Amino acid sequence: MAPRVAASIVASGSELVRGDRQDRNGPFLAASLLALGVEPARITVVGDDPVELEAALREGLEHDLLVVSGGLGPTHDDRTVELLARAAGAGLRTDEQLATEIEEISRRVAARLNRPYADFEHGVRKQATIPDGATIVGLAGTAPALVLGLGERAAVALPGPPRELQALWPRVLETESLRRLLARAVAPQRRVLRFYGASESEVARALAAAGGDGDGVDVTICARNFEIHVDLFVQPGAESRAEELEAALSSSHLFSREEVATAELVLTLLRERGLTLATAESCTGGLVAARLTEVPGSSDVFAGAVVAYANEVKAAQLGVPDAVLRDHGAVSAETAEAMARGARERLGVDVAVSVTGIAGPDGGTAEKPVGLVFLHASGPMGERRLRFDFPGDRETIRGRAATAALHLVRRLVTESAQT
Amino acid sequence: MAPRVAASIVASGSELVRGDRQDRNGPFLAASLLALGVEPARITVVGDDPVELEAALREGLEHDLLVVSGGLGPTHDDRTVELLARAAGAGLRTDEQLATEIEEISRRVAARLNRPYADFEHGVRKQATIPDGATIVGLAGTAPALVLGLGERAAVALPGPPRELQALWPRVLETESLRRLLARAVAPQRRVLRFYGASESEVARALAAAGGDGDGVDVTICARNFEIHVDLFVQPGAESRAEELEAALSSSHLFSREEVATAELVLTLLRERGLTLATAESCTGGLVAARLTEVPGSSDVFAGAVVAYANEVKAAQLGVPDAVLRDHGAVSAETAEAMARGARERLGVDVAVSVTGIAGPDGGTAEKPVGLVFLHASGPMGERRLRFDFPGDRETIRGRAATAALHLVRRLVTESAQT
């Protein structure tokens, strides 16, 4: 098999290296490159320290492709261009056309902020100074994205803000340097398996029993809120090996072969059947509704939700009988059922799912401990009840309960059986 | 000022370097170390490739402290211990007591999964093999956390799963090697300024005008959903400089000097006044409620929410008059007001905030474009109305609208004026 084209990603930003913010550029670029057949070898996060940044850039330049984000601003802390040029052994030059474009933008900003342009002038000259031989790919605000061809290799500098980087990235891929590099890369085929109800260890063992990855198929296994995400990256020629592995891994817990959010999957299943949906949530506090509404176009299926945190709201908004709350408590299968049926009725929908539980850290008792969650899905095809004892902290319990609610609707709709 | 004790963090995991998952260990460890006075110099994310991992470990060992997470499992892909020992020039030895502990756990797992222990045996020996001179800090599942003293320096190996790493980290800090290292570190004082209603550029300019950071005060500025988060890290002796900078940055947009989530701040303000709260949400789809309920103990203030995605739900659950929806539309100041007043009444709370808008990408018109959002906060002290034209994609618009809703409640409660 041909040696893989490899990339090194450097994300610079003091808020990143200090842990104030999680780097999003590294994962975005890595996933994009992987799909194009370029292997992301490492992602390095550094701060403003020029020594660390330069070291990271030098290491990065040892790979076929270096992509660095951040540090393209007008202040003295912004050193990416200068250090990239130095590490690449290139000189610096000020591009007058670029300077004119950046000046135009800066003058408008200065006017809007009622400040003298002189304050911005030094920054403008600085941002128009680029490595010799670099191609300007576009502007994000006043920072130019740059591609520097280095023979068979290339270096790319992009702005730090994720939205700006993601907007400029497609243009970077169209440059001659990147096209030439990508031509040497072999894009693997990606196959996706999504499981629910199996443990990560079970899936890992099934994979190991089938011989594990290698032989042209790379497998990653990842658990999220009890969903198990398995990705197979298949090199050309390794398709039969991939088929073997897929067959070995497939089980009744497999719910999707697509890279689609579960909320979107659920909405699609309901839309295909002409059904509408609402949620009645207590401990998840609106998380299920928020995930469903993350999906553009959800409004033809999703009508709304009642977040019934207080018992009075469960009674008044969902019609949960006082007797049920009194006899079984807010966290019970009976209350979950009443919430789901109440949501169907009050919100005028075909299908409703409810979640009531104890997210913690307080509120647990010996009889009803933290992590105890009851879910109920109700629809024309029947009812589904679920009791879960989720391990984890508040955030984990809420996340797992929200995912469980989505899968309960999925199973109600696709399995049409009463339990 | 004494040279800073510096740390390098290595997070290993193929799902991380491929961008499937964002690394959480790097930011967690970096923030913890920073608060202890250790400077996080870099965070490097690598995959299973032993060449990259070993290179990252060798670079890491050039710093005072190396912390590596991941790769401590029983499979052949788990190479952290072996490569750390090699990079550190230490031998390997199998700790028999550790092997016994891990064997016990593995036998239980094997029994529960109905599999022969022989399948696990090799992994047990492997996980009990540690670098010469390493201290075992604890077990997470079957993986031991390790601390290797290296003279004035130290290396730490922790399991990859964030919850396990976070549980073991305090024990790592109590080991002799770490205590000795931390004794040389000077923990800076951290001061926090949170702004809303100012732009990031305005704050950055105020900082630059005051002389910028340095002189013992490091400043990070970070924008999140239009909140501006400013952190000042103050070295001993630089307190008066920090005071100067704080004074220069303070403005009417400053809403907090504490590292507290805005949702928690709002709940506290209401709790102090004996007030209850509900939300009525359309385009935010439950996000505001979800953020409020993320805060443990929110139930004494937060009663619930109505997510009224469909107009019928706005009418039926919140009592928004059909005439209002017909004459002004779902996205209007009038509907926002009716939703907020309706939530107060129907959910029986003192204060309610509503959000109705167009999150996109579809649904916008020339008259009501994507990003147009109306908010309304209603309470015994008065009413607050807000119209926003949020830039951004669906996720960004929803996030900014949710933050705006929380701040609208905050201002309603603290500013007690009708607008």
Interface residues (C-beta under 8 A of the other chain):
Chain A: S14 E15 L16 V17 R18 G19 D20 R21 Q22 D23 R24 G26 P27 F28 L29 A30 A31 S32 L34 P40 A41 R42 I43 T44 V45 V46 G47 D49 E52 A55 A56 E59 T75 V109 L113 R115 D119 R163 S201 E202 R205 A208 G212 D218 T220 I221 C222 H229 D231 A278 T279 E281 C283 T284 G285 G286 L287 V288 A289 A290 L292 T293 E294 P296 G297 S298 S299 F302 A303 G304 A305 V306 V307 A308 Y309 A310 E312 V313 A316 Q317 R346 L347 G348 A359 G360 P361 D362 G392 D393 R394 E395 T396 R398
Chain B: S14 E15 L16 V17 R18 G19 D20 R21 Q22 D23 R24 G26 P27 F28 L29 A30 A31 S32 L34 P40 A41 R42 I43 T44 V45 V46 G47 D49 E52 A55 A56 E59 T75 V109 L113 R115 R163 S201 E202 A204 R205 A208 G212 D218 T220 I221 C222 H229 D231 A278 T279 E281 C283 T284 G285 G286 L287 V288 A289 A290 L292 T293 E294 P296 G297 S298 S299 F302 A303 G304 A305 V306 V307 A308 Y309 A310 E312 V313 A316 Q317 R346 L347 G348 A359 G360 P361 D362 G392 D393 R394 E395 T396 R398
